[in-house]
Amino acid sequence: MYRDGEKIMAKQKLMGLNGDEAVAYATKQVNPDVVAAYPITPQTIIVERFSEYVADGEVDTEFVAVESEHSAMSCSVGASAAGARAFTATAANGLALMWEIVYIASSLRLPIVMALANRALSGPINIHNDHSDGMGARDSGWIQIYCENAQEVYDASIQAWRIAEHLKIQLPIMVCLDGFTLSHTMENVETLPDEAVQDFVGERPFIEVEGHLGKGELRLNPDMPLTMGPLDLQDFYYEHKMHQVEALNDALEHIKEIDDEWADLSGRKYDYVEPYMMEDAEVALIGMGSMVGTIRHVVDELRSEGMKAGMIKLRLFRPFPTEHIKKALGNVPVLGVMEKCISFGAPASPLMEELMTAYYQDKEKPMMANFVVGLGGRDVSPDMIREAYTSLLKSKNTGKVEKLMTYIGVRGE
Amino acid sequence: MSKRAWQDLPKGAVSYKSSMDYKTGDWGVDAPKIDHSKCTKCMLCHFYCPEGAIHVRDDGYTEADLEYCKGCGICAKECPVKCIEMVRK
């Protein structure tokens, strides 16, 4: 924001919002053209609140009460292709029902913003938090940000538009918030004035593409017709996938510009990777989402007891910030990877596999152990995190990791 | 003509050519042969053709555009006077 030519920080208002309300409030301030969503626990509050904003005339948004998540994403694709700012929200099985369109949104380069209230995938049916839904979509070509608290949810829900629409990115984005732990927990959230949010998001920019009638913006426009989503066979599909590779690589470079701009406006600075007490750490944990707050608390306790513990919060999962993680980790000899997800039949859970891959070619690398926690909403308690650190310390002292995978908090060995 | 590298293709998998430039006539093995001596100019083949590859000429007779005809044979099947025969290209 500028006043008298001077760059100033926006004046903020403290509100009591749960994670879902933070998404809805931020989205109200952005005032997108189209919201197409179907309510599903624990995302429901987002849709409820937003439909109230629509009913009360607080937004200009066309709210489409679709009959399923498949339609929610299809509608978002259509709206975004027509040049609209399109928002949707879902969780777990809703995301699963969207599946085919999720991939289409990213391959058509449509900057849709979606809030994902992370919830365990059925079955058996469970409405509580883990990361099986978001992790399942890790190869879909979407950007994924995992939030730690309601403040981050609010901030990311505004930043998301600028990230998705950045001319070098042009990809859909998931703002991930842990179901119930964040979605239904009220916290203090600093909010910006509507005007500051509007200034920040501005108007949606478009990239120029070459259509069959010449050059034009990548949007459906009767004056400049384009073919979007054509049959794309052996001779072109592969090349188009390279565009997605490039876009996610570029995203890794450009998201930080938006983080910086947001910091100037709000005073809240985010990084892809946020280390805590890592300078002299001998054992470290890395994790995503709400559990990192608990991990930080345990690090403080362990430090006061003399253990050189550190931790890393991973905020950006897609694109995967390999170099940022390595820099944050430094020379820590042992790393534990905390995950609310199982990749059945795989050697380890997704984040562990990616970290292993990231480090495989390096001569100097930490020993790594994978800890699965919190499936189906099971509490990730300080004791469980302590258990992980104790195990890591043992590995550090013996020089080896006894078990690649440990399922913490499950009954039975 | 060599095909473009991925860096030179429009983003979003937008097609930079018209579908008119996509000659699908080589997909099929058969092509319709229309016997105008039996044809009643009903134009059903023109309407039924899923590819829009059968045109109506100024004289009212129909003609298949083999650059686009995929040889599906629907025209021959639907022709009420059976004046269309599918033949090997």
Interface residues (C-beta under 8 A of the other chain):
Chain A: S107 L108 R109 L110 Q170 I207 V209 E210 G211 H212 L213 L218 L226 T227 M228 G229 P230 D232 D235 F236 Y238 E239 H240 M242 H243 A247
Chain B: K3 R4 A5 W6 L9 P10 K11 G12 A13 V14 S15 Y16 K17 S18 S19 D21
